[in-house]
Amino acid sequence: MGLMKHPGAGIWLDLGKGSCGTLALFLVYLSVPVAGLLPGIFVPLPAMFYAVKHGSKLGAGIVLISAAALAVVVDPGSSLIYLFQDGLLSLLLPPLLGSGKGVSRALMLAVTATFVAILLAAIVYGVTTGIDLQTQLVKGIEKSVSQTIALYQQSGVTGDDLATLRQAMQQGGALIARIFPAMALVSLAGIAGLNVFAVNRLRTRLPNLPEFGDFRQFKNPDLLVWILIAAGFALLVPSEAVHRVALNILVVTLFAYLLQGMAIVQYLLGRFVVPAAMRFLLYFFLVLQPYLLIGVAVLGVFDLWGNFRTPRRPENL
């Protein structure tokens, strides 16, 4: 079922509401440190919602108005950040979701196209300005690490504790610089997925929205495990360039298996009728202890052999 719909009488009002909502979310994201990240995730939602409701032209109008307003009210750089980080997803996801080819394919195509556009824009910017973006990235990370260490020092952390903290943060910063492309791709996938989830939650107001299917049955292609294995073995090659590429591939594939692992977790929680309070505690600990996410990703990998969502066959007594 397509998502296009002829504009109704309230189309201009919806255009205004969508633009104001987008601007409000993005301005909070720009202005409020840390806490602004949450509303920043859902910046594409207003344009996506009204694109599904009225058609892609209205969604494009919201994106263009928001970008123009940001260029005037803030600066052109903020407008470009919005367009590449959120605007492209707002434009691509609604028609892809309405194509009937499935949510996974829609997300993959939208995220890949957005990532490629960002990559090309970065290359063009670097070539035309002569700026080494990798060097700028490393300097930015080192500055953030230094500022964070200074805050800990002001709070009373000294001696061996401060030295250990400095070493750990410097190592973490170096790792982030190496896997930044993968982190950017994973972040885009997270933003896209959460906005699709939000649109799905609003489907009672969107009669034209196709069914998305059950996330609990999500499964990666079987061949993906060979990419994961190849990336792991590539880390043994004595080459920094090979290490960097392999590490980025490893992060992306592990993220894909993390999604499969989360689908298995949701399936098992439903199968064993786990109370809502227990589910909340589980998700809380997953957020509080990110290392637990590695276990969930491993669960996703071994689902290829364990097939953990196979319905239990009743035993003959």
Buried (B, 14 or more C-beta within 10 A) or exposed (E): EEBBBEBEEEBEEBBEBBBBBBBEBBBBBBEEEEEBEEBBBBBBBBBBBBBBBBBBEBBBBBBBBBBEBBBEEBEEEBBBBBBBBBBBBBBBBBBBBBBEEBBBEBBBBBBBBBBEBBEEEBEEEBEEEEEEEEEEEBEEBBEEBBEBBEEBEEEEBEEEEBEEBBEEBBEEBEEBBBBBBBBBBBBBBBBBBBBBEBBBEBBEEBEBBBEBEEBBEBBBEEEBBEBBEEBBEBEEEEEEEEBBBBBBBBBBBBBBBBBBBBBBBBBBBEEEEBEEEEBEEEEEEBEEEEEEBEEBBBBBBBBBEEEBBEEEEEEEE
